[in-house]
């Protein structure tokens, strides 16, 4: 869709304010076309506020307690279904121990400048830091034995990368875009696989003490 088609779609879509209502009742209430869950005196109601607001008002004497939740107002566009999306870690999040940094975990976190990776992380998954254009430094502890492809694609600001595992091999991480390497210095063990790769691709290295 082009810009005008998107504008027309939003303008012409029926506008709704979806709500979720937790309600305790002293007598039965008809909630119209809304979806109603629960038994006894407690109900959870999903529906449009335009329909449910007058129902709540007309049945005030039957309602002993009520909480209304909503995440948007007069919306004509459904929210993105997030259930099947890969997890994404936002700037400032803490990486807990005994996890892998999953696919796209930090993708496009443009304000991310550095990350501390604990020494229990074993894998950096595909495109984990892709598009982190402000990421300046990163240290991969010796426990990291696998870094998947495109992990650092688009990390134009990356200038300092430490790779502690001497046997970790480069596999299309994104440190070379086209034929040009990033302006990054890799600190790694002498004689390591990553040192050999860096030398062959014109990337500066420092020896890890």
C-alpha positions as CSV (number, residue, x, y, z in Angstrom):
1,X,0.0,0.0,0.0
2,X,1.2,3.5,-0.8
3,X,0.8,6.4,1.6
4,X,-2.5,7.6,0.2
5,X,-4.0,4.1,0.3
6,X,-3.0,3.8,4.0
7,X,-4.6,7.2,4.7
8,X,-7.8,6.1,3.0
9,X,-7.8,2.7,4.8
10,X,-7.5,4.4,8.2
11,X,-10.1,7.1,7.3
12,X,-12.7,4.6,6.0
13,X,-12.3,1.9,8.6
14,X,-15.0,1.7,11.3
15,X,-13.6,3.2,14.5
16,X,-13.8,1.2,17.8
17,X,-12.4,1.5,21.3
18,X,-11.9,-2.1,22.4
19,X,-12.1,-2.7,26.1
20,X,-11.7,-5.5,28.6
21,X,-13.9,-5.2,31.7
22,X,-13.6,-7.1,34.9
23,X,-17.0,-6.9,36.7
24,X,-18.6,-8.4,39.8
25,X,-22.4,-8.5,39.6
26,X,-25.2,-8.8,42.1
27,X,-27.7,-9.7,39.4
28,X,-27.5,-10.9,35.7
29,X,-26.6,-8.3,33.1
30,X,-27.0,-8.5,29.3
31,X,-23.8,-7.3,27.7
32,X,-25.2,-7.2,24.2
33,X,-22.9,-8.4,21.4
34,X,-19.8,-8.4,23.7
35,X,-17.9,-11.6,24.5
36,X,-18.5,-12.6,28.1
37,X,-16.4,-15.1,30.1
38,X,-16.7,-16.5,33.6
39,X,-19.3,-18.0,35.9
40,X,-21.3,-16.9,38.9
41,X,-21.1,-13.2,39.9
42,X,-17.7,-12.5,38.2
43,X,-17.4,-11.8,34.5
44,X,-14.7,-10.7,32.0
45,X,-16.2,-8.8,29.1
46,X,-14.6,-8.0,25.8
47,X,-16.2,-5.5,23.5
48,X,-16.5,-2.0,22.1
49,X,-16.7,0.8,24.6
50,X,-19.4,2.6,22.6
51,X,-21.8,-0.4,23.3
52,X,-20.6,-1.3,26.8
53,X,-20.4,2.2,28.4
54,X,-24.2,2.7,28.3
55,X,-24.8,-0.9,29.5
56,X,-22.6,-0.3,32.5
57,X,-24.4,3.0,33.2
58,X,-27.9,1.4,32.9
59,X,-27.0,-1.4,35.2
60,X,-25.1,0.4,37.9
61,X,-27.3,-1.0,40.7
62,X,-26.3,-4.6,39.6
63,X,-22.6,-3.9,39.6
64,X,-20.6,-4.2,42.8
65,X,-17.2,-3.7,41.4
66,X,-15.8,-2.9,37.9
67,X,-12.4,-2.3,36.3
68,X,-12.0,-1.3,32.6
69,X,-8.9,-1.8,30.6
70,X,-8.2,-0.4,27.1
71,X,-5.0,0.0,24.9
72,X,-6.4,2.3,22.2
73,X,-9.3,4.7,21.4
74,X,-11.3,5.2,18.3
75,X,-9.0,2.8,16.4
76,X,-9.7,1.7,12.8
77,X,-6.6,-0.5,12.5
78,X,-6.1,-3.8,14.4
79,X,-2.9,-4.0,16.6
80,X,-0.1,-6.3,15.5
81,X,-0.5,-9.9,16.7
82,X,2.7,-10.4,18.8
83,X,2.2,-14.0,19.8
84,X,4.4,-15.5,17.1
85,X,7.0,-12.8,16.8
86,X,10.5,-13.4,18.0
87,X,11.3,-11.9,21.4
88,X,12.9,-8.5,21.3
89,X,15.0,-7.0,24.1
90,X,14.7,-3.3,24.6
91,X,17.6,-1.0,25.6
92,X,18.2,-1.1,29.3
93,X,17.0,-4.7,29.7
94,X,19.0,-7.2,31.7
95,X,20.2,-10.3,30.0
96,X,19.7,-13.1,32.6
97,X,22.0,-16.0,33.0
98,X,21.7,-19.4,31.2
99,X,20.0,-18.0,28.1
100,X,20.9,-17.5,24.5
101,X,20.4,-14.2,22.9
102,X,17.7,-15.1,20.4
103,X,17.0,-14.2,16.8
104,X,16.5,-10.5,16.4
105,X,16.7,-9.9,20.1
106,X,18.1,-6.3,19.9
107,X,17.2,-5.7,16.2
108,X,16.9,-2.0,15.3
109,X,17.6,-0.8,18.8
110,X,19.1,2.4,17.4
111,X,19.9,3.9,20.9
112,X,21.8,0.9,22.1
113,X,25.4,1.7,22.7
114,X,26.7,-1.2,24.7
115,X,25.6,-4.5,26.2
116,X,27.1,-6.6,28.9
117,X,26.8,-10.3,28.1
118,X,27.2,-12.7,31.1
119,X,29.6,-15.6,30.9
120,X,26.9,-18.2,30.9
121,X,25.5,-17.2,27.4
122,X,26.5,-19.8,24.8
123,X,24.9,-18.5,21.6
124,X,24.2,-15.2,19.8
125,X,21.4,-16.0,17.3
126,X,20.7,-14.7,13.8
127,X,20.5,-10.9,13.4
128,X,20.5,-10.5,17.2
129,X,22.1,-7.0,17.0
130,X,21.2,-6.2,13.4
131,X,20.5,-2.5,12.8
132,X,21.9,-1.4,16.2
133,X,23.6,1.5,14.5
134,X,24.8,3.2,17.8
135,X,26.3,0.0,19.2
136,X,29.9,1.0,19.8
137,X,31.4,-1.9,21.8
138,X,30.6,-5.5,22.6
139,X,32.4,-8.2,24.5
140,X,31.6,-11.9,23.8
141,X,32.8,-14.0,26.7
142,X,34.6,-17.3,26.3
143,X,31.3,-19.2,26.8
144,X,29.9,-17.9,23.5
145,X,30.7,-20.7,21.1
146,X,28.2,-19.8,18.3
147,X,27.4,-16.6,16.6
148,X,24.9,-16.9,13.8
149,X,24.8,-15.1,10.5
150,X,24.0,-11.4,10.2
151,X,24.4,-11.0,14.0
152,X,26.0,-7.5,13.5
153,X,24.6,-6.4,10.1
154,X,24.0,-2.7,10.1
155,X,26.1,-2.0,13.2
156,X,27.9,0.9,11.5
157,X,29.0,2.4,14.8
158,X,30.7,-0.8,16.1
159,X,34.4,0.0,16.8
160,X,35.3,-2.4,19.5
161,X,34.5,-6.1,19.5
162,X,36.1,-8.6,22.0
163,X,35.9,-12.3,21.1
164,X,37.3,-14.4,24.0
165,X,36.7,-17.9,22.6
166,X,39.7,-18.9,20.5
167,X,37.8,-21.5,18.5
168,X,34.8,-19.2,17.6
169,X,34.7,-19.0,13.8
170,X,33.3,-16.2,11.7
171,X,30.1,-17.0,9.8
172,X,28.7,-14.1,7.9
173,X,28.2,-12.0,11.1
174,X,27.8,-8.8,9.1
175,X,31.2,-7.2,9.9
176,X,31.8,-7.0,6.2
177,X,29.1,-5.3,4.1
178,X,29.6,-5.8,0.4
179,X,33.4,-5.8,0.1
180,X,34.0,-3.2,2.8
181,X,34.7,-4.2,6.4
182,X,33.3,-2.2,9.3
183,X,35.7,0.2,11.0
184,X,36.0,-2.2,14.0
185,X,38.9,-3.5,16.0
186,X,38.6,-7.1,17.2
187,X,40.3,-8.0,20.5
188,X,40.9,-11.8,20.5
189,X,43.3,-14.5,21.5
190,X,46.5,-14.8,19.5
191,X,46.2,-17.6,16.9
192,X,42.5,-17.7,17.2
193,X,40.1,-18.5,14.3
194,X,38.7,-15.0,14.4
195,X,42.2,-13.4,14.2
196,X,42.9,-15.4,11.1
197,X,39.6,-14.3,9.5
198,X,40.1,-10.7,10.4
199,X,43.6,-10.6,8.9
200,X,42.3,-12.0,5.7
201,X,39.6,-9.4,5.5
202,X,41.5,-6.2,6.4
203,X,40.1,-5.9,10.0
204,X,42.3,-4.6,12.8
205,X,43.0,-6.9,15.7
206,X,44.4,-6.6,19.2
207,X,45.6,-9.5,21.3
208,X,43.5,-10.5,24.3
209,X,45.6,-10.5,27.4
